[in-house]
Amino acid sequence: MSSCTLTTLAKPCPSCPWRVNRDATDIPNFDLSLAEGLVSCCPDTRNMGPDFGASMFACHQSKDGAEVACAGWMATVGHRHPGVRLAVAMGRLDASALRPGTGWPDLHPNYQQVLEKLRATDPADELI
């Protein structure tokens, strides 16, 4: 993401995994290993972390090299990410991105819930 401005969407996309009403079957080209790798972007089960320098959780609809932060992630746990807090402090991100907006869908409160749902609904499991 750009060092000048931290870009995020105005609200979660229609297939955002943070939405309570969406699951892995709603995400085009879903890859569970990629979803598992995003654990380091989020607070752990003790609500600690992520570490300084951790990558940010990009929207799955982002284009490679032009990633934008996931609005669902930003509004639920983004405030825990050191890079996000730094972006707000430096004026590169409006703090309003750190809370759901009016009319937003219900969002999971943590990535553990998101990942549990994604594991349970992984379309690749049905192929085995």
Secondary structure, DSSP 8 states (H G I E B T S, - for coil): --SS---B-SS--TT-TTBTT--GGGSTT--HHHHHHGGGGS--TTS----TT----B-TT-BTTB--B-HHHHHHTGGG-HHHHHHHHTTSS-GGGGS--TT---B-SSHHHHHHHHHHT-GGGGG-
